[in-house]
Amino acid sequence: MPKAAIKTQLELQPLLLQSVLKPLLDYSLLSEFRQQLSQGFSKYSSVLNAIFLGAQAATPGMAFLSGYQNAIRCLDPSCPDTQLAAFCVSEKGVKKPWDMNTRLKSTADGHEISGQKGYVMLLPADLDRLYVIAKDQAEHLRCVHFQSNTTGIRLTEPLRAPFIEDIPHSGVIFDSLLISNNQLMPIDGHAEANKPFRYWEDVHVTLAMMAWMFRCLFDLPEKTQQVLQQDLQQKMAQLVDQFETSPDYYGVKSFSLFEDCQAILDRCGNNLLPKQQKQWQKDRMLLQMGHKIRGIIKAKIQQ
């Protein structure tokens, strides 16, 4: 294990122990989750805050939400600490970003967005801000942001997902929704938003899930608990260090490290108490989707 990762592991231990002493947060305690999210941003980096919140999660779904909200801050560090946000990309039947049908056109006063997204987390009641990928008149992908109460948003049936069922989501239609020039982010919507977000989400959600698992292991016999928690901490420290080395996209070592993280999560999951094990076996499907996508990305990088 590299010396840097050993140092990080020693730093993680008090953070984890502090976090597991806090009350468990399920979705009914979303207001408290917001407070803890904001409090964490005042103390920690996004990866450490994902661990801080993940260890307070009552379910894998809440751990996912913890990691996801921290990944959003990699996309936009100016996103207010107390707000919950969603990154909106998925469209029914669309597999390639450049085939998106959501359109952005210029107006006299700014821009207008029209189209539909299939999976938007936290709607209808609890989402504050949306980040939306859309195609402009020059056929370039752009990223815009606006509040969830903006005129021109209609809810629809979401794309189906057989996991993370405790976190609400909806489909959404944008009906000529008007935004100002300062709501159009000055970045390439694919190269600087859509493409790296997959990586940011991968890192932060994996760390939050590992922190959730770390807390669950306290219910096991002490010897089993200590061995598994030690292994978890080692991989968490390595992933934190890898992210600090490669904060923008997958590095050469990233792919094998994610596989190692998945392996230790599954080993821990096989030892959980029945209720927690049932939750894990269902919601781990989300991380398995990441495995497939990483395989495609790895093949492209190695070409």
N, C-alpha and C positions, 0 to 999 in steps of 0.2 A: 504494500500500500504506500503510495507516495507520501513524503513528509508533509506536503501541503494539505493533503486530505486528512492526515492524522491530526494536524492542528485544527482543521475545520471540524473534525469529529469531536474534539474536546470542547470546541465552542458551541456545538450543537446540543450537547448534553444538558447544560443548564436551561437552554431555551425549551427543549422538549419537556423537561421536568416541570418547568414553570407553567407550560401550556396545559399539561395533563391535569394539573391541579385546578384548572378553571372548569366551570360547569359545562356540560355538554350542550351544544347548540344544534337543535333541529330547525326545520323550516318555520315552525310556529314562533321561533325566537329570532326572526329575521332582523328586527330592530336592534337587538343585542349584537347580532352578527355585524351589522353596519358599524356599530360602535367599536367592536374589536378590530374590524378591518381598518378603520381610520386610526385607531390607536397603534396598530402594528406599523402602518406607514410612517408614523412619526418616529419609530425606533429602528425599523429593520429595512433591509433591501427587499425587493420583491420575492426572491427565492426564500429568504428566511421568514418573510411574512406568510408565505404559502404554508410553511411548516408550522408556524405559530397558530394559524387558523385551522389547518388540517388536523392538528392534535386536539382541537376543541370540537371537531365535527362529530355529530351523533350518528351519521350514516356516510357511506361512500358518496352519496349524492351531495351532501354538504361539503365533503372534502373536495369533490370536483368543483363545486361553486367557489370554494376557497382558492384553489389553484387558478381557476379561470379568471377571477377578478384581478388577481395579481398579474396574470399574463396580459390583460387589457392595458395595464400601466406600462408595459413594454411598447405597446402600440402608441400610446399617448400618455406620457408622464404627467401631462397637465389635467388629466381626468380627475375631477374632484374626489378627494379621499373618501367622502361619505356617500358617493353615488355608486349605484350598481349599474353596470353597463353590459351590452351584448355586442358581439362582432357578427355581422349579418352577411353571410356569403351564400349559403345553400339555396339553390333553386331546383324545383322539381324537374327531373329529367335532364339536368345540366351537369355534365361531368368535368368539363374543362372551363377554366375561368373566363377565357376569351369568348365563350359561347353564352355568357350571361345575357339575360333579357332586360334586367333593370337598367334604365337609361337615365342619364343626366344631361340636361341641356341648359344653355345659358339663357338668361332673361335680362330685362332691362335693370332689374334690381338685384340680381344674383344668379341663382340657379334653381332648377325645378327637377325633382326626381320622381320617376314613375316606374312601377314594376312590382315584383312580388318576391318575397323570401319565405322559405319553407320552415325554418326552425329558428325561432327567436326566444331565447331563455328569459324567464321571469315575467313575461306577459301573461295576463293582462294587467296585473295590479302593482307589481313591485319593481319594474324596470324604470330607471331614470333616463338613461342615455343609450342611443343606438349608434354604432359605427357601421356604415353600409358601403359595400363595394358595388360600384355601378360603372357603366360604360359611357364615356362622354361622346360628344358629336364627332370627335376625331378617332373614335374607336379605341381610345386608351382607357384603361381601368383606373378609376379614381376612388378615393375614400372620403366620405363625408360623415359628419356627426350632427346629431340633433336630439332634442329631448323627446321622451316618449309621449308627451302630451301635445306635440306639435299637430296642428290641423292638417289632415290629409292622410292619417293612418287608419287603416281598417284591419281588424283581425280576421283570420281564416283558420281552417283546420291545419294543424302542423303536420310536417313529415313525421312518420311513425318512428319511434325509437324504443326498443324493448329494455331500456335500462335507465338509471337515474330518474325513476318515476316520481320521486318525492320533490323534484324541482319542476315547477310548472313551465310550460313553453307554449308557443302559439306560432302559427303562420301569420304573415302580415302583408298587406297590400299598401303601396304608396300611391295615392291619387294626386298626381301633380303637386306634390309637397314642395313648398317653397323654402329655400335656405339662403342664407346670406353668404357673401364671398368668404368671410372668415370661418365658415363652417366646412369649407372645402379644404381638406388637409393638403399641405404643400409637398406631397410625396407621391411616388408611383404606387398606384393601388395594388398592383401585383407584387412587384419586386420588394417593396418596403412595407407592405401590410399583409396581403393574403398569403404570400409565400413564407415569410418569417413567423407569422402567427402560429402556424402549425408547430413550429419548433418551440416557441414561447409557451404555448399551451401544453405541449408534451412535457417540458421540464417542470413547469409549475404544478400541473395536475399530478404528475408522478410523485413529486415531493409531498404534496398534500395528502395523497393516498397513503404514502409510506408513513406519514405522521399519524394518520387515522389508525393504521395498522399497529403502529408502535403503542398507541394507547390501549387498543383491544387486547394486546398481549399481556397486560397486567392481570387479566382474568385467568391466565394459565398457571400451572405449577411453576414455582420460582426458577427451577433449573432450566426448563424449556423456555420460559419467558426471557431469561437473561441471555441465553445463547442467540435466540432469534432477534432480540432487540439490538444486540451487539452487531449482528450481521446487517440489520436494517440501517443502523447509524453509519456503518462503514460506507454503504452504497449511497446513502443520502449525502454524506460528506463529499464523496467522489463526484456526484452529480452537481452539487453546488459549485465545486471547484471547476468542473468542466464548463459550466455556464459562465462563470467569471472569466474563463479563458476564451470562450466562444459565445458571446452574448447575443449575436445576431442570427446565427444559423448553425446547423449541425456541423460538428467537426469530425475529423477522421475517427476519433475514439468514441464519439457519441453513440453510434449504433450498437456496438457491443455492450456499452454501459447500460443503455436502456434495456437490452435483453437480460442483463444481470439483475437489474432492478425488478423486472417482471418476474424473474425466476425466484427471487427472494420473497416477493409479495405472494406468489403462489404457494411457496413453502410455508410461509406464515399463515396464509389463508386456510391451508389444509389442517392447521392446528387450532383454528378458532372454535369458540363455542357454537353450537348449532345455529342460533339466531343470526349471529354475526357472519358465520360461514355462508348461510343462505343469501344474505345481502351481498357478500363479496362475490359469490359465484355468478350472480346475475349482473352486477354492475362492473365486474372486471371485463365484460365484453367491450366496454368503452376503450379500455387500454389495448385490447386486442385489435380494435380498429386502427389504433395508432401503429401497431406492429406492421400491419399490411401497408400502410402509407409510407412508413419508414423504409420498408423494403424497396418500394418504387423509387424513393428519393435516393437511397444508397446506390441503386443501379445506375441512376442518372449521373451521380457524382463520380462514380468509378469509370464512366465511359471515356 
